[in-house]
Each structure stands twice: as structure tokens, then as C-alpha cells.
Amino acid sequence: KLKYSFSYLNKLISKEKEKIKVFNFFYKEAYVASAICHITQKDILYVANWGDYGHSNKYSVMYNFCLELVKFCIKKNFKILDFGLSTSLNDDNLNLFRFKNKLGCNPFSQKIFRIKL
């Protein structure tokens, strides 16, 4: 499920055109995956939302899609490609964690700090 409504995404892109990148991946001329990314710092690209859909491939197209994202980052001199959290409703998503680990991602524990106002 998308974290963004299309109207919100359009507003975000119009306000931050240089910082928001939308990637689409095609396999055999079919549109099979997409990602919404944010440039959080000049050398960091954060994958805020991504997924594959609408295809009947016997394997995941996401490995190839990730390779294309890595190529983009190398071409644009990003030092970090942040694939984001591997959690869903505060429970670890082990399949997503394994997928990112197979890509060569370095896992880390995120600490959350809150201020009670």
C-alpha cells in the first residue's frame, strides 16, 4: 500500500522537485515496479516507498530494480542509498530484512527519541 496519496505526492514534487525522485521499472515492456525516493542530503538517497506489482513473473523483479537504483546513485555520486526500515507496525519484517541483507545492505538499529510536550 502506498504511503502517499497521488495528490500529496504531486504537491510534494511541485514543492521539492529537486529532492523527490520517482523511479519506474519495466520488464519486457511492462511496468512492474516503482519507488518514491527523497534526497535527504546531497549524498544520500532515501527510498521512502517502493514495491512491485501487476506482473506474473516467477521471480522478484526487485533485485533488478535495486540494481538500477544503485546505478543511478553511482552516476549521481550519492554515497548512501538508504533502503529504509524493515518493519511493519513495530514488528520486524524478516523477509524484507533478508531481502535487503542479500542486496548487501548494512543493518542497524534505529533509536527513537521522544519529547513529551
N, CA, C and O atoms as CSV, one atom per row, in Angstrom:
chain,resi,resn,atom,element,x,y,z
A,1,LYS,N,N,0.838,-1.186,0.000
A,1,LYS,CA,C,0.000,0.000,0.000
A,1,LYS,C,C,0.881,1.247,0.000
A,1,LYS,O,O,1.873,1.320,0.726
A,2,LEU,N,N,0.509,2.216,-0.817
A,2,LEU,CA,C,1.270,3.456,-0.886
A,2,LEU,C,C,1.145,4.254,0.401
A,2,LEU,O,O,0.073,4.323,1.002
A,3,LYS,N,N,2.240,4.849,0.810
A,3,LYS,CA,C,2.234,5.736,1.969
A,3,LYS,C,C,1.763,7.128,1.574
A,3,LYS,O,O,1.468,7.957,2.435
A,4,TYR,N,N,1.694,7.383,0.274
A,4,TYR,CA,C,1.355,8.696,-0.246
A,4,TYR,C,C,0.095,8.615,-1.090
A,4,TYR,O,O,-0.090,7.664,-1.850
A,5,SER,N,N,-0.763,9.600,-0.960
A,5,SER,CA,C,-1.841,9.722,-1.935
A,5,SER,C,C,-1.226,10.389,-3.172
A,5,SER,O,O,-0.199,11.061,-3.068
A,6,PHE,N,N,-1.838,10.208,-4.311
A,6,PHE,CA,C,-1.301,10.821,-5.520
A,6,PHE,C,C,-1.338,12.344,-5.432
A,6,PHE,O,O,-0.428,13.010,-5.927
A,7,SER,N,N,-2.368,12.901,-4.815
A,7,SER,CA,C,-2.428,14.360,-4.696
A,7,SER,C,C,-1.313,14.873,-3.785
A,7,SER,O,O,-0.708,15.907,-4.067
A,8,TYR,N,N,-1.038,14.145,-2.679
A,8,TYR,CA,C,0.049,14.547,-1.789
A,8,TYR,C,C,1.392,14.436,-2.509
A,8,TYR,O,O,2.235,15.326,-2.397
A,9,LEU,N,N,1.588,13.348,-3.243
A,9,LEU,CA,C,2.837,13.167,-3.973
A,9,LEU,C,C,3.034,14.282,-4.999
A,9,LEU,O,O,4.140,14.807,-5.131
A,10,ASN,N,N,1.984,14.648,-5.720
A,10,ASN,CA,C,2.090,15.742,-6.681
A,10,ASN,C,C,2.443,17.055,-6.008
A,10,ASN,O,O,3.253,17.818,-6.535
A,11,LYS,N,N,1.852,17.336,-4.853
A,11,LYS,CA,C,2.183,18.561,-4.106
A,11,LYS,C,C,3.631,18.530,-3.646
A,11,LYS,O,O,4.346,19.528,-3.736
A,12,LEU,N,N,4.056,17.371,-3.151
A,12,LEU,CA,C,5.424,17.220,-2.674
A,12,LEU,C,C,6.424,17.433,-3.807
A,12,LEU,O,O,7.430,18.120,-3.635
A,13,ILE,N,N,6.144,16.847,-4.949
A,13,ILE,CA,C,7.032,17.009,-6.099
A,13,ILE,C,C,7.069,18.461,-6.555
A,13,ILE,O,O,8.137,18.973,-6.894
A,14,SER,N,N,5.924,19.131,-6.568
A,14,SER,CA,C,5.913,20.531,-7.016
A,14,SER,C,C,6.657,21.439,-6.039
A,14,SER,O,O,7.257,22.430,-6.456
A,15,LYS,N,N,6.627,21.112,-4.733
A,15,LYS,CA,C,7.342,21.923,-3.736
A,15,LYS,C,C,8.826,21.598,-3.678
A,15,LYS,O,O,9.654,22.489,-3.486
A,16,GLU,N,N,9.161,20.338,-3.842
A,16,GLU,CA,C,10.541,19.872,-3.664
A,16,GLU,C,C,11.019,19.105,-4.888
A,16,GLU,O,O,11.553,18.003,-4.759
A,17,LYS,N,N,10.835,19.669,-6.059
A,17,LYS,CA,C,11.106,18.968,-7.312
A,17,LYS,C,C,12.513,18.371,-7.376
A,17,LYS,O,O,12.692,17.268,-7.893
A,18,GLU,N,N,13.491,19.073,-6.867
A,18,GLU,CA,C,14.876,18.593,-6.933
A,18,GLU,C,C,15.175,17.528,-5.889
A,18,GLU,O,O,16.184,16.833,-6.004
A,19,LYS,N,N,14.326,17.377,-4.871
A,19,LYS,CA,C,14.595,16.437,-3.787
A,19,LYS,C,C,13.782,15.152,-3.855
A,19,LYS,O,O,14.082,14.193,-3.144
A,20,ILE,N,N,12.769,15.121,-4.690
A,20,ILE,CA,C,11.916,13.931,-4.812
A,20,ILE,C,C,12.147,13.294,-6.172
A,20,ILE,O,O,12.071,13.957,-7.206
A,21,LYS,N,N,12.433,11.992,-6.154
A,21,LYS,CA,C,12.654,11.256,-7.392
A,21,LYS,C,C,11.693,10.069,-7.419
A,21,LYS,O,O,11.570,9.335,-6.438
A,22,VAL,N,N,11.023,9.893,-8.540
A,22,VAL,CA,C,10.134,8.752,-8.722
A,22,VAL,C,C,10.755,7.882,-9.813
A,22,VAL,O,O,11.017,8.348,-10.922
A,23,PHE,N,N,10.984,6.617,-9.481
A,23,PHE,CA,C,11.585,5.678,-10.409
A,23,PHE,C,C,10.552,4.637,-10.809
A,23,PHE,O,O,9.765,4.180,-9.981
A,24,ASN,N,N,10.559,4.268,-12.068
A,24,ASN,CA,C,9.695,3.212,-12.576
A,24,ASN,C,C,10.574,2.156,-13.227
A,24,ASN,O,O,11.570,2.476,-13.876
A,25,PHE,N,N,10.202,0.905,-13.050
A,25,PHE,CA,C,10.979,-0.193,-13.613
A,25,PHE,C,C,10.088,-1.006,-14.534
A,25,PHE,O,O,8.966,-1.369,-14.180
A,26,PHE,N,N,10.605,-1.285,-15.721
A,26,PHE,CA,C,9.871,-2.041,-16.726
A,26,PHE,C,C,10.583,-3.368,-16.965
A,26,PHE,O,O,11.812,-3.435,-16.979
A,27,TYR,N,N,9.799,-4.412,-17.152
A,27,TYR,CA,C,10.326,-5.720,-17.501
A,27,TYR,C,C,9.547,-6.218,-18.705
A,27,TYR,O,O,8.322,-6.329,-18.659
A,28,LYS,N,N,10.260,-6.519,-19.782
A,28,LYS,CA,C,9.622,-6.923,-21.038
A,28,LYS,C,C,8.518,-5.943,-21.433
A,28,LYS,O,O,7.411,-6.342,-21.796
A,29,GLU,N,N,8.841,-4.668,-21.355
A,29,GLU,CA,C,7.955,-3.565,-21.733
A,29,GLU,C,C,6.740,-3.400,-20.828
A,29,GLU,O,O,5.844,-2.613,-21.134
A,30,ALA,N,N,6.701,-4.131,-19.722
A,30,ALA,CA,C,5.587,-3.988,-18.774
A,30,ALA,C,C,6.083,-3.228,-17.536
A,30,ALA,O,O,7.187,-3.460,-17.045
A,31,TYR,N,N,5.260,-2.343,-17.064
A,31,TYR,CA,C,5.553,-1.542,-15.865
A,31,TYR,C,C,5.339,-2.431,-14.646
A,31,TYR,O,O,4.204,-2.806,-14.352
A,32,VAL,N,N,6.421,-2.779,-13.922
A,32,VAL,CA,C,6.310,-3.791,-12.866
A,32,VAL,C,C,6.720,-3.321,-11.469
A,32,VAL,O,O,6.428,-4.009,-10.491
A,33,ALA,N,N,7.388,-2.171,-11.347
A,33,ALA,CA,C,7.806,-1.723,-10.016
A,33,ALA,C,C,8.044,-0.220,-10.039
A,33,ALA,O,O,8.280,0.377,-11.089
A,34,SER,N,N,7.976,0.373,-8.853
A,34,SER,CA,C,8.269,1.799,-8.737
A,34,SER,C,C,8.801,2.102,-7.348
A,34,SER,O,O,8.651,1.314,-6.414
A,35,ALA,N,N,9.425,3.262,-7.240
A,35,ALA,CA,C,9.957,3.726,-5.954
A,35,ALA,C,C,9.821,5.237,-5.876
A,35,ALA,O,O,9.992,5.946,-6.868
A,36,ILE,N,N,9.511,5.713,-4.684
A,36,ILE,CA,C,9.489,7.142,-4.390
A,36,ILE,C,C,10.666,7.382,-3.456
A,36,ILE,O,O,10.737,6.819,-2.364
A,37,CYS,N,N,11.590,8.230,-3.907
A,37,CYS,CA,C,12.813,8.469,-3.147
A,37,CYS,C,C,12.956,9.942,-2.802
A,37,CYS,O,O,12.475,10.816,-3.523
A,38,HIS,N,N,13.627,10.201,-1.686
A,38,HIS,CA,C,13.904,11.557,-1.229
A,38,HIS,C,C,15.416,11.747,-1.170
A,38,HIS,O,O,16.129,10.876,-0.671
A,39,ILE,N,N,15.901,12.851,-1.663
A,39,ILE,CA,C,17.299,13.211,-1.447
A,39,ILE,C,C,17.323,13.925,-0.107
A,39,ILE,O,O,16.911,15.080,-0.001
A,40,THR,N,N,17.812,13.228,0.920
A,40,THR,CA,C,17.767,13.783,2.279
A,40,THR,C,C,18.970,14.652,2.580
A,40,THR,O,O,18.882,15.585,3.378
A,41,GLN,N,N,20.080,14.357,1.955
A,41,GLN,CA,C,21.284,15.179,1.989
A,41,GLN,C,C,21.888,15.093,0.604
A,41,GLN,O,O,21.454,14.270,-0.202
A,42,LYS,N,N,22.870,15.915,0.307
A,42,LYS,CA,C,23.379,15.941,-1.069
A,42,LYS,C,C,23.936,14.601,-1.525
A,42,LYS,O,O,24.020,14.349,-2.727
A,43,ASP,N,N,24.319,13.731,-0.586
A,43,ASP,CA,C,24.901,12.451,-0.973
A,43,ASP,C,C,24.135,11.241,-0.441
A,43,ASP,O,O,24.676,10.137,-0.400
A,44,ILE,N,N,22.866,11.442,-0.030
A,44,ILE,CA,C,22.049,10.344,0.491
A,44,ILE,C,C,20.705,10.312,-0.237
A,44,ILE,O,O,19.983,11.308,-0.286
A,45,LEU,N,N,20.386,9.139,-0.804
A,45,LEU,CA,C,19.082,8.924,-1.425
A,45,LEU,C,C,18.326,7.922,-0.561
A,45,LEU,O,O,18.785,6.800,-0.347
A,46,TYR,N,N,17.163,8.338,-0.070
A,46,TYR,CA,C,16.338,7.516,0.819
A,46,TYR,C,C,15.143,6.968,0.046
A,46,TYR,O,O,14.383,7.729,-0.554
A,47,VAL,N,N,14.979,5.656,0.061
A,47,VAL,CA,C,13.835,5.010,-0.585
A,47,VAL,C,C,12.677,5.041,0.404
A,47,VAL,O,O,12.640,4.251,1.347
A,48,ALA,N,N,11.736,5.951,0.190
A,48,ALA,CA,C,10.635,6.155,1.128
A,48,ALA,C,C,9.507,5.149,0.920
A,48,ALA,O,O,8.830,4.766,1.875
A,49,ASN,N,N,9.305,4.726,-0.313
A,49,ASN,CA,C,8.227,3.784,-0.618
A,49,ASN,C,C,8.571,3.086,-1.921
A,49,ASN,O,O,9.010,3.727,-2.876
A,50,TRP,N,N,8.374,1.774,-1.964
A,50,TRP,CA,C,8.681,1.035,-3.182
A,50,TRP,C,C,7.942,-0.281,-3.203
A,50,TRP,O,O,7.441,-0.741,-2.176
A,51,GLY,N,N,7.876,-0.878,-4.355
A,51,GLY,CA,C,7.239,-2.180,-4.458
A,51,GLY,C,C,7.060,-2.599,-5.899
A,51,GLY,O,O,7.189,-1.801,-6.827
A,52,ASP,N,N,6.756,-3.886,-6.058
A,52,ASP,CA,C,6.460,-4.408,-7.384
A,52,ASP,C,C,5.000,-4.831,-7.415
A,52,ASP,O,O,4.400,-5.101,-6.374
A,53,TYR,N,N,4.435,-4.886,-8.605
A,53,TYR,CA,C,3.014,-5.188,-8.733
A,53,TYR,C,C,2.656,-5.425,-10.197
A,53,TYR,O,O,3.407,-5.068,-11.105
A,54,GLY,N,N,1.519,-6.022,-10.399
A,54,GLY,CA,C,0.943,-6.135,-11.732
A,54,GLY,C,C,1.719,-7.003,-12.704
A,54,GLY,O,O,1.667,-6.774,-13.912
A,55,HIS,N,N,2.432,-7.988,-12.200
A,55,HIS,CA,C,3.148,-8.872,-13.120
A,55,HIS,C,C,2.977,-10.318,-12.649
A,55,HIS,O,O,2.558,-10.578,-11.520
A,56,SER,N,N,3.308,-11.239,-13.533
A,56,SER,CA,C,3.189,-12.655,-13.180
A,56,SER,C,C,4.537,-13.351,-13.304
A,56,SER,O,O,4.599,-14.538,-13.624
A,57,ASN,N,N,5.615,-12.616,-13.051
A,57,ASN,CA,C,6.945,-13.209,-13.131
A,57,ASN,C,C,7.126,-14.237,-12.028
A,57,ASN,O,O,6.569,-14.106,-10.939
A,58,LYS,N,N,7.913,-15.257,-12.327
A,58,LYS,CA,C,8.148,-16.317,-11.353
A,58,LYS,C,C,9.215,-15.924,-10.334
A,58,LYS,O,O,9.418,-16.634,-9.349
A,59,TYR,N,N,9.885,-14.822,-10.558
A,59,TYR,CA,C,10.898,-14.338,-9.624
A,59,TYR,C,C,10.651,-12.857,-9.357
A,59,TYR,O,O,9.932,-12.183,-10.093
A,60,SER,N,N,11.260,-12.381,-8.299
A,60,SER,CA,C,11.083,-10.974,-7.936
A,60,SER,C,C,11.881,-10.083,-8.868
A,60,SER,O,O,13.064,-10.327,-9.109
A,61,VAL,N,N,11.241,-9.059,-9.389
A,61,VAL,CA,C,11.931,-8.077,-10.226
A,61,VAL,C,C,12.680,-7.062,-9.372
A,61,VAL,O,O,13.414,-6.226,-9.900
A,62,MET,N,N,12.500,-7.131,-8.059
A,62,MET,CA,C,13.063,-6.108,-7.184
A,62,MET,C,C,14.592,-6.129,-7.150
A,62,MET,O,O,15.212,-5.085,-6.946
A,63,TYR,N,N,15.207,-7.291,-7.344
A,63,TYR,CA,C,16.674,-7.319,-7.382
A,63,TYR,C,C,17.197,-6.507,-8.560
A,63,TYR,O,O,18.142,-5.731,-8.417
A,64,ASN,N,N,16.585,-6.688,-9.714
A,64,ASN,CA,C,16.988,-5.905,-10.886
A,64,ASN,C,C,16.676,-4.433,-10.695
A,64,ASN,O,O,17.459,-3.571,-11.095
A,65,PHE,N,N,15.543,-4.143,-10.090
A,65,PHE,CA,C,15.159,-2.752,-9.824
A,65,PHE,C,C,16.176,-2.103,-8.893
A,65,PHE,O,O,16.587,-0.964,-9.116
A,66,CYS,N,N,16.581,-2.823,-7.854
A,66,CYS,CA,C,17.572,-2.295,-6.915
A,66,CYS,C,C,18.896,-2.011,-7.615
A,66,CYS,O,O,19.559,-1.015,-7.327
A,67,LEU,N,N,19.275,-2.896,-8.539
A,67,LEU,CA,C,20.500,-2.675,-9.309
A,67,LEU,C,C,20.411,-1.362,-10.078
A,67,LEU,O,O,21.388,-0.616,-10.146
A,68,GLU,N,N,19.257,-1.078,-10.651
A,68,GLU,CA,C,19.075,0.182,-11.386
A,68,GLU,C,C,19.163,1.387,-10.442
A,68,GLU,O,O,19.717,2.421,-10.816
A,69,LEU,N,N,18.628,1.266,-9.239
A,69,LEU,CA,C,18.744,2.346,-8.258
A,69,LEU,C,C,20.209,2.572,-7.872
A,69,LEU,O,O,20.657,3.711,-7.743
A,70,VAL,N,N,20.946,1.477,-7.689
A,70,VAL,CA,C,22.376,1.585,-7.361
A,70,VAL,C,C,23.123,2.273,-8.496
A,70,VAL,O,O,23.953,3.146,-8.246
A,71,LYS,N,N,22.841,1.894,-9.741
A,71,LYS,CA,C,23.491,2.531,-10.895
A,71,LYS,C,C,23.208,4.034,-10.920
A,71,LYS,O,O,24.103,4.835,-11.187
A,72,PHE,N,N,21.955,4.410,-10.642
A,72,PHE,CA,C,21.594,5.825,-10.596
A,72,PHE,C,C,22.418,6.551,-9.537
A,72,PHE,O,O,22.943,7.638,-9.783
A,73,CYS,N,N,22.527,5.942,-8.359
A,73,CYS,CA,C,23.267,6.572,-7.265
A,73,CYS,C,C,24.744,6.735,-7.596
A,73,CYS,O,O,25.344,7.758,-7.267
A,74,ILE,N,N,25.329,5.741,-8.240
A,74,ILE,CA,C,26.738,5.841,-8.639
A,74,ILE,C,C,26.916,6.960,-9.657
A,74,ILE,O,O,27.840,7.767,-9.558
A,75,LYS,N,N,26.018,6.994,-10.636
A,75,LYS,CA,C,26.090,8.026,-11.683
A,75,LYS,C,C,25.961,9.434,-11.098
A,75,LYS,O,O,26.619,10.366,-11.560
A,76,LYS,N,N,25.111,9.583,-10.080
A,76,LYS,CA,C,24.849,10.900,-9.486
A,76,LYS,C,C,25.712,11.182,-8.247
A,76,LYS,O,O,25.499,12.175,-7.550
A,77,ASN,N,N,26.677,10.313,-7.981
A,77,ASN,CA,C,27.635,10.485,-6.875
A,77,ASN,C,C,27.014,10.469,-5.480
A,77,ASN,O,O,27.508,11.143,-4.576
A,78,PHE,N,N,25.943,9.711,-5.298
A,78,PHE,CA,C,25.417,9.512,-3.949
A,78,PHE,C,C,26.345,8.543,-3.228
A,78,PHE,O,O,26.841,7.589,-3.827
A,79,LYS,N,N,26.577,8.787,-1.956
A,79,LYS,CA,C,27.430,7.900,-1.167
A,79,LYS,C,C,26.617,6.842,-0.435
A,79,LYS,O,O,27.127,5.770,-0.109
A,80,ILE,N,N,25.342,7.152,-0.179
A,80,ILE,CA,C,24.489,6.217,0.565
A,80,ILE,C,C,23.149,6.083,-0.151
A,80,ILE,O,O,22.514,7.072,-0.518
A,81,LEU,N,N,22.741,4.831,-0.339
A,81,LEU,CA,C,21.390,4.511,-0.801
A,81,LEU,C,C,20.705,3.854,0.384
A,81,LEU,O,O,20.997,2.708,0.726
A,82,ASP,N,N,19.798,4.583,1.003
A,82,ASP,CA,C,19.119,4.134,2.225
A,82,ASP,C,C,17.808,3.472,1.838
A,82,ASP,O,O,16.883,4.137,1.370
A,83,PHE,N,N,17.729,2.148,2.037
A,83,PHE,CA,C,16.521,1.411,1.693
A,83,PHE,C,C,15.463,1.464,2.786
A,83,PHE,O,O,14.432,0.801,2.674
A,84,GLY,N,N,15.695,2.226,3.823
A,84,GLY,CA,C,14.673,2.447,4.841
A,84,GLY,C,C,14.520,1.302,5.818
A,84,GLY,O,O,15.314,0.361,5.855
A,85,LEU,N,N,13.470,1.421,6.602
A,85,LEU,CA,C,13.197,0.467,7.669
A,85,LEU,C,C,12.677,-0.856,7.143
A,85,LEU,O,O,12.108,-0.933,6.054
A,86,SER,N,N,12.884,-1.895,7.938
A,86,SER,CA,C,12.358,-3.227,7.597
A,86,SER,C,C,11.349,-3.649,8.649
A,86,SER,O,O,11.389,-4.768,9.161
A,87,THR,N,N,10.458,-2.747,8.955
A,87,THR,CA,C,9.464,-3.041,9.978
A,87,THR,C,C,8.068,-2.756,9.460
A,87,THR,O,O,7.878,-1.997,8.510
A,88,SER,N,N,7.123,-3.367,10.090
A,88,SER,CA,C,5.723,-3.139,9.783
A,88,SER,C,C,4.959,-3.184,11.093
A,88,SER,O,O,4.913,-4.220,11.757
A,89,LEU,N,N,4.367,-2.072,11.460
A,89,LEU,CA,C,3.630,-1.973,12.716
A,89,LEU,C,C,4.479,-2.416,13.910
A,89,LEU,O,O,4.002,-3.143,14.782
A,90,ASN,N,N,5.735,-1.974,13.943
A,90,ASN,CA,C,6.699,-2.228,15.008
A,90,ASN,C,C,7.162,-3.678,15.105
A,90,ASN,O,O,7.890,-4.012,16.040
A,91,ASP,N,N,6.776,-4.539,14.193
A,91,ASP,CA,C,7.272,-5.906,14.151
A,91,ASP,C,C,8.269,-6.024,13.012
A,91,ASP,O,O,8.030,-5.524,11.913
A,92,ASP,N,N,9.387,-6.686,13.278
A,92,ASP,CA,C,10.371,-6.860,12.215
A,92,ASP,C,C,9.783,-7.663,11.077
A,92,ASP,O,O,9.139,-8.689,11.297
A,93,ASN,N,N,10.001,-7.205,9.880
A,93,ASN,CA,C,9.588,-7.918,8.680
A,93,ASN,C,C,10.805,-8.715,8.218
A,93,ASN,O,O,11.651,-8.192,7.492
A,94,LEU,N,N,10.897,-9.971,8.635
A,94,LEU,CA,C,12.094,-10.766,8.393
A,94,LEU,C,C,12.371,-10.997,6.915
A,94,LEU,O,O,13.534,-11.023,6.511
A,95,ASN,N,N,11.347,-11.164,6.106
A,95,ASN,CA,C,11.585,-11.358,4.668
A,95,ASN,C,C,12.191,-10.117,4.037
A,95,ASN,O,O,13.115,-10.219,3.229
A,96,LEU,N,N,11.686,-8.957,4.393
A,96,LEU,CA,C,12.240,-7.715,3.870
A,96,LEU,C,C,13.662,-7.517,4.383
A,96,LEU,O,O,14.537,-7.072,3.641
A,97,PHE,N,N,13.893,-7.847,5.649
A,97,PHE,CA,C,15.225,-7.748,6.223
A,97,PHE,C,C,16.187,-8.661,5.463
A,97,PHE,O,O,17.293,-8.238,5.126
A,98,ARG,N,N,15.792,-9.897,5.190
A,98,ARG,CA,C,16.638,-10.839,4.445
A,98,ARG,C,C,16.902,-10.338,3.020
A,98,ARG,O,O,18.021,-10.432,2.514
A,99,PHE,N,N,15.852,-9.805,2.384
A,99,PHE,CA,C,15.994,-9.270,1.032
A,99,PHE,C,C,17.047,-8.161,1.013
A,99,PHE,O,O,17.939,-8.165,0.165
A,100,LYS,N,N,16.947,-7.229,1.929
A,100,LYS,CA,C,17.903,-6.123,1.985
A,100,LYS,C,C,19.300,-6.626,2.336
A,100,LYS,O,O,20.295,-6.099,1.837
A,101,ASN,N,N,19.374,-7.627,3.179
A,101,ASN,CA,C,20.669,-8.209,3.532
A,101,ASN,C,C,21.322,-8.846,2.301
A,101,ASN,O,O,22.529,-8.712,2.104
A,102,LYS,N,N,20.525,-9.544,1.468
A,102,LYS,CA,C,21.045,-10.153,0.238
A,102,LYS,C,C,21.542,-9.095,-0.743
A,102,LYS,O,O,22.434,-9.358,-1.550
A,103,LEU,N,N,20.966,-7.906,-0.673
A,103,LEU,CA,C,21.408,-6.814,-1.537
A,103,LEU,C,C,22.761,-6.261,-1.098
A,103,LEU,O,O,23.432,-5.564,-1.859
A,104,GLY,N,N,23.154,-6.577,0.131
A,104,GLY,CA,C,24.406,-6.055,0.664
A,104,GLY,C,C,24.210,-4.882,1.607
A,104,GLY,O,O,25.174,-4.213,1.979
A,105,CYS,N,N,22.974,-4.630,1.993
A,105,CYS,CA,C,22.701,-3.536,2.925
A,105,CYS,C,C,23.276,-3.857,4.297
A,105,CYS,O,O,23.317,-5.016,4.711
A,106,ASN,N,N,23.712,-2.836,4.982
A,106,ASN,CA,C,24.206,-2.977,6.339
A,106,ASN,C,C,23.087,-2.624,7.304
A,106,ASN,O,O,22.661,-1.471,7.361
A,107,PRO,N,N,22.603,-3.609,8.067
A,107,PRO,CA,C,21.521,-3.315,9.015
A,107,PRO,C,C,22.032,-2.530,10.218
A,107,PRO,O,O,23.196,-2.636,10.605
A,108,PHE,N,N,21.140,-1.746,10.791
A,108,PHE,CA,C,21.465,-1.036,12.021
A,108,PHE,C,C,20.197,-0.889,12.831
A,108,PHE,O,O,19.088,-0.953,12.301
A,109,SER,N,N,20.377,-0.694,14.110
A,109,SER,CA,C,19.226,-0.472,14.985
A,109,SER,C,C,18.933,1.012,15.020
A,109,SER,O,O,19.824,1.836,15.228
A,110,GLN,N,N,17.689,1.331,14.815
A,110,GLN,CA,C,17.280,2.722,14.863
A,110,GLN,C,C,16.781,3.034,16.254
A,110,GLN,O,O,15.988,2.284,16.822
A,111,LYS,N,N,17.235,4.113,16.788
A,111,LYS,CA,C,16.777,4.547,18.094
A,111,LYS,C,C,15.732,5.644,17.896
A,111,LYS,O,O,15.864,6.496,17.017
A,112,ILE,N,N,14.726,5.607,18.704
A,112,ILE,CA,C,13.666,6.599,18.629
A,112,ILE,C,C,13.721,7.452,19.885
A,112,ILE,O,O,13.748,6.933,21.001
A,113,PHE,N,N,13.736,8.744,19.697
A,113,PHE,CA,C,13.757,9.670,20.821
A,113,PHE,C,C,12.466,10.476,20.793
A,113,PHE,O,O,12.060,10.977,19.744
A,114,ARG,N,N,11.832,10.597,21.936
A,114,ARG,CA,C,10.581,11.346,22.021
A,114,ARG,C,C,10.686,12.388,23.118
A,114,ARG,O,O,11.337,12.186,24.143
A,115,ILE,N,N,10.034,13.494,22.872
A,115,ILE,CA,C,9.931,14.545,23.871
A,115,ILE,C,C,8.457,14.695,24.209
A,115,ILE,O,O,7.628,14.921,23.328
A,116,LYS,N,N,8.142,14.570,25.477
A,116,LYS,CA,C,6.761,14.765,25.887
A,116,LYS,C,C,6.528,16.263,26.069
A,116,LYS,O,O,7.194,16.921,26.869
A,117,LEU,N,N,5.577,16.780,25.313
A,117,LEU,CA,C,5.290,18.224,25.355
A,117,LEU,C,C,4.107,18.529,26.241
A,117,LEU,O,O,3.730,19.691,26.388
